[in-house]
Amino acid sequence: MNTARFLSLALVLTAAAHAQEQGKTKHLLRFDFKPGTVAKQVMTQDMTMTMAMGAEDLVTKMTMSMFQTYTVQSVEGDKAAIEQKITRVKAVMDNPMMQVDYDSSDEDSDPGMLEGLADLVDSTIRMKLSNRGKPSDVKLPEGLSEDAGGPDLEQMISQVVTALPEEPVAIGDTWTVDQNMAMGQMGDTSTKVTYKLIAVSDAEIVLEQSLKMDLSTMEVPPGMEIKDATANGKIVIDRRTGLPKTSDLDMTMKMDGPMAMEMALKVSLKPAQADKSAPVTGPKKDTPMLCVISGEDAEGGPTATFGGQTVGFCCKRCKAKWDKMDDAGRKQAIAKLGAGK
């Protein structure tokens, strides 16, 4: 092939590649908030940490599930007023020195050293969320402190919400945002989160994500060194709420030193499912029974009779609160629920 023909072929291939790139459909990713949209979700964290101590391994396992209800209260301009209510918390921790088995729906359950989790139940967080996924005006419940053993709620929100790119992107395109990630006793670390667009529709945005953490900022025991840390996952975002419908993130970390350590963390979020094993307390109604304490769905939950009518509860914890009320308090709770319908 002579030089002229070679150059002509190269120009044709370059032009074709350029045309193909130009022909890729670009999507302006924005949330399309719908006032009144309610999403019930459960976020679960599974952690396994293994520490090599001499001839034996010290293994700690912990699973924490947080049941949440998100409501789009209103929309003004490009921002939505979002209300997040934590309705239930479950935690199981197992290691040779300590065991915890806590469920906030069981009034006899003891959170042990995780008492901060119990304070989260029935707490409400309010915030504004832009159609690009930027939270603002975050209002946390009064008296709630992460020092008591609970998580940093404001940071948790920033990690749940996905920041969308300013410019349109095509399928396969990526963008990167900076994020501060809490790593427990190792402190906070600067993290670069890279998102890749997998699919998009009027209802959903599907992304892959990978995290690159700044290992130098983590606090580790003297003589220990972090050798490896990776995190990858997938998110399906509901455009009506700006929040994930489902998400999965897998993280692994290895440290070397006087005692080798390996940690595996899996974080998942999915729609909360009704407990099908709960007893049926009556015929299914067109209007679902609501909890007289929390206002949440009480179908299949405990009930009580007061003033000739049946009142429902979403969990044993709310039923216990009702049992401690006097008649005046019960009448006030029923009236408040009726006013909110």
Secondary structure, DSSP 4 states (H G I P E B T S, - for coil): --HHHHHHHHHHHHHHHHHHHHHSPEE-------TT-EEEEEEEEEEEEEEEETTEEEEEEEEEEEEEEEEEEEEETTEEEEEEEEEEEEEEEEETTEEEEEETTSTT---GGGHHHHTTTT-EEEEEEETTS-EEEEEPPTT--GGGT---HHHHHHHHSPPPPSS-EETT-EEEEEEEEE-GGG-EEEEEEEEEEEEE-SSEEEEEEEEEE-GGGS---TT-EEEEEEEEEEEEEETTTTEEEEEEEEEEEEEESSS-EEEEEEEEEEEPPP-TTSPP-S---SSPPBBTTT-SB-TTS-EEEETTEEEE-SSHHHHHHHHHS-HHHHHHHHHHHHHH-
